[in-house]
Amino acid sequence: MGCRWLVGVEPSSLATLLRPLPCLKSRPAPLGAFSPPSSSALGAPIAGSTSADAEAFLLRARPVLQLYEHATVLLEQGIWVVWTDEKTSIQAREAEQAPRPAERSHPVYQSPRSHRRGALHLMAAFSVADGLVSGQCHPRKRKASFRSFLETVVVAEAHRRGVQKIA
């Protein structure tokens, strides 16, 4: 996997994950012609926050939101906008008894007892332009697992689509 695939990503968010790759020189997406919003455009304030907090948040969120807004156009230009995340500690359980079918005025009965089968960690990717969702489960949460997910699922799909960059 080369860094030529990653654009519009803050280096601090990927530095640890991609440390072995010597080509990490990505920069945040340009802010373009957007100007910081006025206080009235921010809506109702959240308790304990100030308008400076909201403006600082919007300053950091604007490049990502701009990518999401133009995801379809960017895909046509060969830049695929993908949102990735992980859900940790999904408890894998197996019920002791099979569920009983629903009857009139009685819902489906699920067994109250189950056998624990450990925890799984879900890595997921969402294509903003077309809604494609991909995922992989791993037995442990590690940087290597997330990197493996990026290489085997996200980059493989990028090759299949024929895009030049992933944002």
C-alpha positions as CSV (number, residue, x, y, z in Angstrom):
1,M,0.0,0.0,0.0
2,G,1.5,3.4,-0.9
3,C,0.6,6.8,0.5
4,R,-0.4,7.9,-3.0
5,W,-3.8,6.5,-2.0
6,L,-4.4,8.7,1.0
7,V,-5.3,12.3,0.5
8,G,-7.3,14.8,2.6
9,V,-6.2,13.1,5.8
10,E,-4.5,14.8,8.7
11,P,-1.0,13.2,9.2
12,S,-1.4,13.0,13.0
13,S,-4.4,10.7,12.6
14,L,-2.4,8.2,10.4
15,A,1.2,8.7,11.7
16,T,1.1,5.8,14.2
17,L,-0.8,3.5,11.9
18,L,1.4,4.0,8.8
19,R,4.7,4.7,10.5
20,P,6.5,2.0,8.6
21,L,5.6,3.7,5.3
22,P,8.3,6.3,4.5
23,C,6.0,8.2,2.0
24,L,3.5,9.6,4.6
25,K,3.2,13.3,3.5
26,S,-0.5,13.8,3.3
27,R,-2.1,17.1,4.1
28,P,-5.6,18.2,5.1
29,A,-7.9,19.1,2.2
30,P,-7.9,22.8,1.4
31,L,-10.6,24.9,3.0
32,G,-11.5,26.5,-0.3
33,A,-13.6,29.6,-0.3
34,F,-15.4,28.7,3.0
35,S,-15.2,31.3,5.8
36,P,-15.7,30.7,9.5
37,P,-19.5,30.8,10.3
38,S,-20.9,33.6,12.4
39,S,-22.3,32.9,15.9
40,S,-25.9,33.0,14.6
41,A,-25.1,30.3,12.0
42,L,-23.9,27.9,14.7
43,G,-27.4,27.3,16.1
44,A,-28.2,26.7,19.7
45,P,-25.1,26.5,21.9
46,I,-24.3,23.2,23.7
47,A,-24.1,23.6,27.5
48,G,-20.6,24.4,28.6
49,S,-19.3,25.2,25.1
50,T,-18.5,28.6,23.7
51,S,-18.8,29.9,20.2
52,A,-15.0,29.7,20.0
53,D,-15.2,25.9,20.7
54,A,-17.8,25.5,18.0
55,E,-15.8,27.5,15.5
56,A,-12.7,25.5,16.3
57,F,-14.7,22.3,15.7
58,L,-16.0,23.6,12.4
59,L,-12.6,24.6,11.3
60,R,-11.4,21.0,11.8
61,A,-14.6,19.4,10.5
62,R,-15.0,21.6,7.4
63,P,-12.4,19.7,5.2
64,V,-14.1,16.4,5.9
65,L,-17.6,17.8,5.4
66,Q,-16.4,19.3,2.1
67,L,-15.2,15.9,0.9
68,Y,-18.5,14.3,1.9
69,E,-20.5,17.0,0.0
70,H,-18.5,16.5,-3.2
71,A,-18.0,12.7,-2.9
72,T,-19.9,11.8,-6.1
73,V,-18.0,14.4,-8.2
74,L,-14.7,13.3,-6.7
75,L,-15.4,9.7,-7.5
76,E,-15.9,10.7,-11.2
77,Q,-12.5,12.4,-11.0
78,G,-10.8,9.2,-9.6
79,I,-10.9,10.2,-5.9
80,W,-12.9,7.8,-3.7
81,V,-14.1,9.2,-0.4
82,V,-14.3,6.5,2.2
83,W,-15.3,6.7,5.9
84,T,-13.7,4.1,8.1
85,D,-14.3,3.2,11.7
86,E,-14.1,0.3,14.2
87,K,-16.5,-1.1,16.8
88,T,-14.7,-2.8,19.6
89,S,-15.7,-5.6,21.9
90,I,-18.7,-7.1,20.1
91,Q,-19.7,-9.9,22.4
92,A,-20.1,-13.1,20.4
93,R,-22.8,-15.3,22.1
94,E,-24.6,-18.5,21.2
95,A,-28.0,-19.2,22.7
96,E,-28.5,-22.5,24.6
97,Q,-31.8,-23.1,22.9
98,A,-33.1,-22.2,19.4
99,P,-35.7,-19.4,19.4
100,R,-39.3,-20.5,19.5
101,P,-41.6,-19.1,16.8
102,A,-44.0,-16.3,17.6
103,E,-47.6,-17.2,18.4
104,R,-50.7,-15.1,18.5
105,S,-50.2,-12.4,21.2
106,H,-46.7,-13.8,22.1
107,P,-43.5,-12.5,20.6
108,V,-40.6,-14.7,19.5
109,Y,-39.0,-16.3,22.6
110,Q,-35.2,-16.0,22.9
111,S,-33.3,-18.2,25.3
112,P,-32.2,-16.1,28.4
113,R,-29.0,-18.2,28.6
114,S,-26.1,-18.1,26.3
115,H,-22.5,-19.3,25.9
116,R,-19.9,-16.5,25.5
117,R,-17.6,-17.0,22.6
118,G,-15.2,-14.1,23.3
119,A,-15.1,-10.6,21.8
120,L,-14.7,-9.6,18.2
121,H,-13.6,-6.2,16.8
122,L,-15.4,-4.9,13.7
123,M,-13.6,-2.8,11.1
124,A,-15.9,-1.1,8.6
125,A,-15.7,1.2,5.6
126,F,-18.5,3.3,4.0
127,S,-18.3,4.6,0.5
128,V,-19.8,8.1,0.8
129,A,-20.6,8.4,-2.9
130,D,-22.6,5.2,-3.4
131,G,-23.3,3.8,0.0
132,L,-21.2,0.6,-0.3
133,V,-20.5,-0.8,3.2
134,S,-17.6,-3.3,3.7
135,G,-16.4,-4.9,7.0
136,Q,-14.1,-7.4,8.6
137,C,-14.1,-8.9,12.1
138,H,-10.8,-9.5,13.9
139,P,-10.3,-11.4,17.2
140,R,-8.0,-8.6,18.6
141,K,-7.8,-4.8,18.3
142,R,-4.4,-4.0,16.9
143,K,-3.0,-1.4,14.5
144,A,-1.9,-4.3,12.3
145,S,-5.5,-5.5,12.0
146,F,-6.7,-2.1,10.9
147,R,-3.9,-1.8,8.4
148,S,-4.7,-5.3,7.1
149,F,-8.4,-4.2,6.7
150,L,-7.3,-1.1,4.7
151,E,-5.1,-3.2,2.5
152,T,-7.3,-6.2,1.9
153,V,-10.7,-4.5,1.7
154,V,-10.4,-0.8,1.0
155,V,-7.4,-0.7,-1.3
156,A,-8.6,-3.8,-3.1
157,E,-12.0,-2.2,-3.8
158,A,-10.1,1.0,-5.0
159,H,-8.2,-1.1,-7.5
160,R,-11.4,-2.8,-8.6
161,R,-13.0,0.6,-9.2
162,G,-10.0,2.0,-11.0
163,V,-9.6,5.1,-8.8
164,Q,-6.3,6.8,-8.3
165,K,-6.7,8.1,-4.7
166,I,-8.6,7.4,-1.6
167,A,-9.7,10.3,0.6
